[in-house]
Amino acid sequence: MKVEGNKAHGGEPSSLAELIASLPEEERIILTLHYLRSLSSAQIAELLKVPEKSVVVVIAAGKARLTSHLGL
């Protein structure tokens, strides 16, 4: 995985870290809690004091955005 990328030059993110950093804040936080901290959608909803359905929707949208950018 590349550490340096072309994002600083106006291009697309070239590493997973850059891709995650480029996500909207809400998606970045929720996906980090879900995938890197292994919290369930219910736990994230309780932590952030939002409806669980909202967390589920953000996880699905974020996952779709990541897989699209990664070409998976």
DSSP file (Angstrom, degrees, kcal/mol; ACC not computed):
  #  RESIDUE AA STRUCTURE BP1 BP2  ACC     N-H-->O    O-->H-N    N-H-->O    O-->H-N    TCO  KAPPA ALPHA  PHI   PSI    X-CA   Y-CA   Z-CA
    1    1 A M              0   0    0      0, 0.0     2,-0.1     0, 0.0    14,-0.1   0.000 360.0 360.0 360.0 132.4    0.0    0.0    0.0
    2    2 A K        -     0   0    0     12,-0.5    15,-0.2     1,-0.2    14,-0.1  -0.450 360.0-167.1 -71.7 142.3    1.3    3.4   -1.0
    3    3 A V  S    S+     0   0    0     -2,-0.1     2,-0.4     1,-0.1    -1,-0.2   0.797  78.5  52.2 -93.5 -39.8    1.9    6.0    1.8
    4    4 A E  S    S+     0   0    0     10,-0.1     2,-0.2     2,-0.0    -1,-0.1  -0.784  73.2 168.2 -97.3 141.6    2.4    8.9   -0.6
    5    5 A G        -     0   0    0     -2,-0.4     3,-0.3    -3,-0.1     4,-0.1  -0.719  46.8-103.1-138.5-171.3   -0.3    9.5   -3.2
    6    6 A N  S > >S+     0   0    0      6,-0.5     5,-2.1    -2,-0.2     3,-1.2   0.302  87.0 101.5-102.7   9.4   -1.4   12.0   -5.7
    7    7 A K  G > 5S+     0   0    0      1,-0.3     3,-2.2     3,-0.2    -1,-0.2   0.895  78.3  58.4 -59.6 -39.8   -4.4   13.4   -3.6
    8    8 A A  G 3 5S+     0   0    0      1,-0.3    -1,-0.3    -3,-0.3    -2,-0.1   0.743 104.0  53.9 -62.1 -21.0   -2.3   16.4   -2.7
    9    9 A H  G < 5S-     0   0    0     -3,-1.2    -1,-0.3     3,-0.1    -2,-0.2   0.197 130.2 -93.4 -99.5  15.7   -2.0   17.1   -6.4
   10   10 A G  T < 5S+     0   0    0     -3,-2.2    -3,-0.2     1,-0.2    -2,-0.1   0.502  88.0 119.8  91.7   3.9   -5.8   17.0   -7.0
   11   11 A G  S   <S-     0   0    0     -5,-2.1    -1,-0.2     1,-0.2     3,-0.1  -0.164  70.8 -72.2 -91.9-171.9   -6.0   13.4   -8.0
   12   12 A E        -     0   0    0      1,-0.1    -6,-0.5    -3,-0.1    -1,-0.2  -0.423  61.9 -85.5 -76.0 155.1   -7.9   10.4   -6.5
   13   13 A P        -     0   0    0      0, 0.0    -1,-0.1     0, 0.0     3,-0.0  -0.386  38.5-165.6 -59.2 138.7   -6.8    8.9   -3.2
   14   14 A S        +     0   0    0    -11,-0.1   -12,-0.5    -3,-0.1     2,-0.3   0.394  64.9  47.0-112.6   1.9   -4.0    6.3   -4.0
   15   15 A S  S  > S-     0   0    0    -14,-0.1     4,-2.5   -12,-0.1     5,-0.2  -0.947  83.3-115.2-136.5 161.1   -3.9    4.4   -0.7
   16   16 A L  H  > S+     0   0    0     -2,-0.3     4,-2.7     1,-0.2     5,-0.2   0.898 117.5  54.0 -61.0 -40.1   -6.6    3.0    1.6
   17   17 A A  H  > S+     0   0    0    -15,-0.2     4,-2.3     1,-0.2    -1,-0.2   0.913 110.5  45.9 -61.2 -42.9   -5.6    5.5    4.3
   18   18 A E  H  > S+     0   0    0      2,-0.2     4,-1.5     1,-0.2    -1,-0.2   0.888 111.7  52.6 -66.3 -38.8   -6.1    8.4    1.9
   19   19 A L  H  X S+     0   0    0     -4,-2.5     4,-0.5     2,-0.2     3,-0.2   0.936 111.3  45.2 -62.7 -46.9   -9.4    6.9    0.8
   20   20 A I  H >< S+     0   0    0     -4,-2.7     3,-1.2     1,-0.2    -1,-0.2   0.912 112.2  52.4 -63.2 -42.3  -10.7    6.6    4.3
   21   21 A A  H 3< S+     0   0    0     -4,-2.3    -1,-0.2     1,-0.2    -2,-0.2   0.783 105.0  57.0 -64.3 -26.1   -9.5   10.1    5.1
   22   22 A S  H 3< S+     0   0    0     -4,-1.5    -1,-0.2    -3,-0.2    -2,-0.2   0.580  85.8 103.1 -83.3  -8.8  -11.3   11.4    2.1
   23   23 A L  S << S-     0   0    0     -3,-1.2    -3,-0.0    -4,-0.5    39,-0.0  -0.320  89.4 -87.6 -68.9 154.4  -14.7   10.1    3.3
   24   24 A P     >  -     0   0    0      0, 0.0     4,-2.8     0, 0.0     3,-0.3  -0.330  44.7-110.1 -56.8 147.4  -17.2   12.5    4.8
   25   25 A E  H  > S+     0   0    0      1,-0.2     4,-2.6     2,-0.2     5,-0.2   0.870 116.3  52.3 -51.9 -45.9  -16.6   12.8    8.5
   26   26 A E  H  > S+     0   0    0      1,-0.2     4,-2.3     2,-0.2    -1,-0.2   0.925 113.3  43.9 -59.8 -46.5  -19.8   10.9    9.5
   27   27 A E  H  > S+     0   0    0     -3,-0.3     4,-3.1     2,-0.2     5,-0.3   0.923 112.8  52.6 -64.0 -44.5  -18.9    7.9    7.3
   28   28 A R  H  X S+     0   0    0     -4,-2.8     4,-2.0     1,-0.2    -2,-0.2   0.917 112.5  44.3 -58.7 -45.8  -15.3    8.0    8.4
   29   29 A I  H  X S+     0   0    0     -4,-2.6     4,-2.4    -5,-0.2    -1,-0.2   0.950 117.1  43.9 -65.2 -50.0  -16.2    7.9   12.1
   30   30 A I  H  X S+     0   0    0     -4,-2.3     4,-2.4    -5,-0.2    -2,-0.2   0.912 115.0  47.8 -66.1 -43.3  -18.9    5.2   11.7
   31   31 A L  H  X>S+     0   0    0     -4,-3.1     4,-3.0    -5,-0.2     5,-0.7   0.883 111.7  51.3 -65.7 -36.9  -16.8    2.9    9.4
   32   32 A T  I  X>S+     0   0    0     -4,-2.0     5,-1.5    -5,-0.3     4,-1.5   0.935 112.4  45.7 -63.5 -45.8  -13.8    3.2   11.7
   33   33 A L  I  <5S+     0   0    0     -4,-2.4     6,-2.4     3,-0.2    -2,-0.2   0.899 119.7  41.7 -63.2 -39.7  -15.9    2.3   14.7
   34   34 A H  I  <5S+     0   0    0     -4,-2.4     4,-0.3     4,-0.2    -2,-0.2   0.961 127.8  24.1 -74.7 -52.7  -17.5   -0.6   12.9
   35   35 A Y  I  <5S+     0   0    0     -4,-3.0    -3,-0.2    -5,-0.2    -2,-0.2   0.838 132.5  32.1 -88.7 -34.5  -14.6   -2.1   10.9
   36   36 A L  I  <<S+     0   0    0     -4,-1.5    -3,-0.2    -5,-0.7    -4,-0.1   0.773 129.7  34.0 -95.9 -28.0  -11.5   -1.1   12.9
   37   37 A R  S   <S-     0   0    0     -5,-1.5    -3,-0.2    -6,-0.2    -4,-0.1   0.453  99.6-131.8-103.7  -3.4  -13.0   -1.1   16.4
   38   38 A S        +     0   0    0     -6,-0.3     2,-0.3    -4,-0.3    -4,-0.2   0.812  48.1 157.5  58.0  36.1  -15.4   -4.0   15.8
   39   39 A L        -     0   0    0     -6,-2.4    -1,-0.2     1,-0.1    -2,-0.1  -0.684  39.7-122.4 -88.5 145.5  -18.4   -2.2   17.3
   40   40 A S     >  -     0   0    0     -2,-0.3     4,-2.4     1,-0.1     5,-0.2  -0.336  27.0-106.9 -77.0 165.8  -21.9   -3.3   16.2
   41   41 A S  H  > S+     0   0    0      1,-0.2     4,-2.5     2,-0.2     5,-0.2   0.875 122.6  53.5 -62.4 -35.6  -24.4   -0.9   14.7
   42   42 A A  H  > S+     0   0    0      2,-0.2     4,-2.2     1,-0.2    -1,-0.2   0.907 109.1  47.9 -64.7 -41.7  -26.3   -0.9   17.9
   43   43 A Q  H  > S+     0   0    0      2,-0.2     4,-2.5     1,-0.2    -2,-0.2   0.905 112.8  48.2 -66.0 -41.0  -23.2    0.0   19.9
   44   44 A I  H  X S+     0   0    0     -4,-2.4     4,-2.8     2,-0.2     5,-0.2   0.921 110.5  51.7 -65.2 -43.5  -22.3    2.8   17.5
   45   45 A A  H  X>S+     0   0    0     -4,-2.5     5,-1.9     1,-0.2     4,-1.1   0.910 112.3  46.1 -59.4 -43.2  -25.8    4.2   17.6
   46   46 A E  H  <5S+     0   0    0     -4,-2.2    -1,-0.2     3,-0.2    -2,-0.2   0.922 113.4  49.0 -66.1 -43.5  -25.8    4.2   21.4
   47   47 A L  H  <5S+     0   0    0     -4,-2.5    -2,-0.2     1,-0.2    -1,-0.2   0.901 120.5  35.5 -62.0 -43.0  -22.3    5.8   21.5
   48   48 A L  H  <5S-     0   0    0     -4,-2.8    -1,-0.2    -5,-0.2    -2,-0.2   0.502 105.7-126.2 -91.7  -4.9  -23.2    8.5   19.0
   49   49 A K  T  <5 +     0   0    0     -4,-1.1    -3,-0.2    -5,-0.2    -4,-0.1   0.935  67.6 123.3  57.7  50.1  -26.8    8.9   20.3
   50   50 A V  S   <S-     0   0    0     -5,-1.9    -1,-0.2    -6,-0.1    -2,-0.1  -0.900  71.9 -80.7-131.3 161.6  -28.4    8.4   16.9
   51   51 A P    >>  -     0   0    0      0, 0.0     4,-1.4     0, 0.0     3,-0.5  -0.358  34.4-129.0 -63.1 142.7  -30.9    5.8   15.6
   52   52 A E  H 3> S+     0   0    0      1,-0.2     4,-2.5     2,-0.2     5,-0.2   0.871 108.3  61.4 -60.2 -37.1  -29.4    2.4   14.7
   53   53 A K  H 3> S+     0   0    0      1,-0.2     4,-2.3     2,-0.2    -1,-0.2   0.877 101.3  53.5 -57.8 -38.0  -31.1    2.6   11.3
   54   54 A S  H <> S+     0   0    0     -3,-0.5     4,-2.2     2,-0.2    -1,-0.2   0.901 108.6  49.0 -63.5 -40.9  -29.0    5.7   10.5
   55   55 A V  H  X S+     0   0    0     -4,-1.4     4,-2.6     2,-0.2    -2,-0.2   0.921 110.1  51.1 -64.3 -44.4  -25.8    3.9   11.4
   56   56 A V  H  X S+     0   0    0     -4,-2.5     4,-2.2     1,-0.2    -2,-0.2   0.906 110.9  48.7 -60.0 -42.9  -26.8    0.9    9.2
   57   57 A V  H  X S+     0   0    0     -4,-2.3     4,-2.5     2,-0.2    -1,-0.2   0.909 111.7  48.5 -64.7 -42.7  -27.5    3.2    6.3
   58   58 A V  H  X S+     0   0    0     -4,-2.2     4,-2.8     2,-0.2     5,-0.2   0.898 110.7  51.2 -66.4 -40.1  -24.2    5.0    6.7
   59   59 A I  H  X S+     0   0    0     -4,-2.6     4,-2.6     2,-0.2     5,-0.2   0.932 112.1  47.0 -61.3 -45.6  -22.3    1.7    6.9
   60   60 A A  H  X S+     0   0    0     -4,-2.2     4,-2.2     2,-0.2    -2,-0.2   0.924 114.8  45.7 -63.2 -45.0  -23.9    0.5    3.7
   61   61 A A  H  X S+     0   0    0     -4,-2.5     4,-2.3     2,-0.2    -2,-0.2   0.914 114.9  47.4 -65.4 -43.2  -23.2    3.8    1.9
   62   62 A G  H  X S+     0   0    0     -4,-2.8     4,-2.7     2,-0.2    -2,-0.2   0.907 111.4  50.3 -64.7 -42.6  -19.6    3.9    3.1
   63   63 A K  H  X S+     0   0    0     -4,-2.6     4,-2.7    -5,-0.2     5,-0.2   0.916 111.2  49.2 -62.1 -43.0  -19.0    0.3    2.2
   64   64 A A  H  X S+     0   0    0     -4,-2.2     4,-2.1    -5,-0.2    -2,-0.2   0.906 111.4  49.5 -62.6 -41.8  -20.4    0.9   -1.3
   65   65 A R  H  X S+     0   0    0     -4,-2.3     4,-2.3     2,-0.2    -2,-0.2   0.922 113.2  46.5 -64.1 -44.3  -18.2    4.0   -1.7
   66   66 A L  H  X S+     0   0    0     -4,-2.7     4,-2.2     2,-0.2    -2,-0.2   0.935 113.1  47.5 -64.9 -46.8  -15.1    2.2   -0.6
   67   67 A T  H  X>S+     0   0    0     -4,-2.7     5,-2.7     1,-0.2     4,-0.7   0.870 111.8  51.8 -64.9 -34.6  -15.7   -0.9   -2.8
   68   68 A S  H ><5S+     0   0    0     -4,-2.1     3,-0.7    -5,-0.2    -1,-0.2   0.941 111.8  45.4 -64.5 -47.5  -16.4    1.4   -5.8
   69   69 A H  H 3<5S+     0   0    0     -4,-2.3    -2,-0.2     1,-0.2    -1,-0.2   0.835 115.0  48.4 -65.0 -32.2  -13.2    3.3   -5.3
   70   70 A L  H 3<5S-     0   0    0     -4,-2.2    -1,-0.2    -5,-0.2    -2,-0.2   0.554 110.6-123.0 -86.0  -7.9  -11.2    0.1   -4.8
   71   71 A G  T <<5       0   0    0     -3,-0.7    -3,-0.2    -4,-0.7    -4,-0.1   0.815 360.0 360.0  72.3  31.3  -12.8   -1.5   -7.9
   72   72 A L      <       0   0    0     -5,-2.7    -4,-0.2    -6,-0.2    -5,-0.1   0.419 360.0 360.0 -98.8 360.0  -14.1   -4.5   -6.0
